[in-house]
Amino acid sequence: MNKCEKWLCGKLQGRSEVLCDDIRSAAKKEGFTRAELKAARKALNVKTFHQSDGGIETQNWFWYLEVQT
């Protein structure tokens, strides 16, 4: 697991979901590129969902790690 993967795993582990924009902003502050973050997301098999409000999609995307049983 590389540095970005470890960082992302730490941000998502134990949480139900995290706003994608918050993760991207924090990753940028840590010095990770969008490409590194994307690769880490794929390597960790991070799941995403698009928030809706009354059947209307919002601009909010969330990331989460699926719980392994």
Secondary structure, DSSP 8 states (H G I E B T S, - for coil): --HHHHHHHHHHTT-S-EEHHHHHHHHHHHT--HHHHHHHHHHTT-EEEEEEETTEEEEEEEEE-----
